[in-house]
Amino acid sequence: MSAVSSMDVSSSSVFFYPRLFPLHDLNTAEEGLPIQIRCSIEKIQDHGVYLMENGIYLFMYIGLAADPNWVSVCMIEAVKQKRSI
C-alpha cells in the first residue's frame, strides 16, 4: 500500500485501471504494443490469452479454451529467447 501512496497520477491511474493486452490476436507484422482493451470480464474470452499490467506487476491470463499449440509455441519461444541472452 505504501507504493500507491507515493505514485503520481498517471501511475496510480494504471494501478487502479490496469492495461489489458490480448496476446492471442497479435499481428506479427506490426511492431509495438498490441491494442489495449478495457480490463473487464466482458472483454475476456475463454479462448484468449491476455497480459495485464498495473505498473507494478504483470499477470498472464490463459483462458481454459485457449489453443494449446499457440500457448506451447509461445512459451517455448520465450524460453529459447531467454536462454540466448
N, C-alpha and C positions, 0 to 999 in steps of 0.2 A: 504494500500500500504506500510505502514511502516513495516508490518510484513514480507513482501517479501524482503525488503532491508536488514533485519537482519538475513535472513535464510542462512544456509550453503548450499553447492552444492547439497547434496543428498535431502535435504528438498525442495529446490527450484525446483529440477527436478520433484518431486512428485507433487508439486503445479501446475506446468505448464503441466505435463503429468500425470493426476490423475490415480489412480488404480481403475479398474472396476472389480467387482466380480459378476458373475452370481449366484444368490441365488436359482433360480428355478431348477438348476441342481445339488444341493447339494447331496452328498452321506453321509447319517447319520452314516455309519460305519467308515468313515475316520475322523480323528481328525485334527485340524489345520485349516488354511485358505483354502478356495476353490481356484481353479486355476484362476489366474488373466488373463483377456483378454485385448486386446488393446482397449483403450477408443476412439471408433469412431462409427459413426452412422451405418456403415456397419455391425458391430458386434452385434448391439442391435436388438432383435427380438420382435415382437408385443406381443408374449405370455410370455415374460420373465420378471423376477424381478431382478433388479440389485442394488448393493450397490457401490457407487462411493465415494472414499476417496481421498482428496487432501492435507492431512497433517494438515488442519485447520478445515474443515467441512466434514460431512458425508451426502450424499444425497441418498435417495432410489427412484429408478425409477420403477414404476409398469406399465407394458405395458397394453394397452387397452384390449388385448385378454388374459390377464393373468387369470389363473384358480381362480375363486372367492373362491372356497373351500380352496385352498392352501393358499391364502392370508389371509382368515379369521382364519384358524388354526394357521398360523404363528403369526399373530397379537395377538390372544388370548393367545398363549403360552408366548409371550413376556410380556404381561400384568400380567399373572399369576406369572411369574418368578420375575417380578419387585415387586409385592406385597409380595412375600415370603421373600424378603430381609430384 
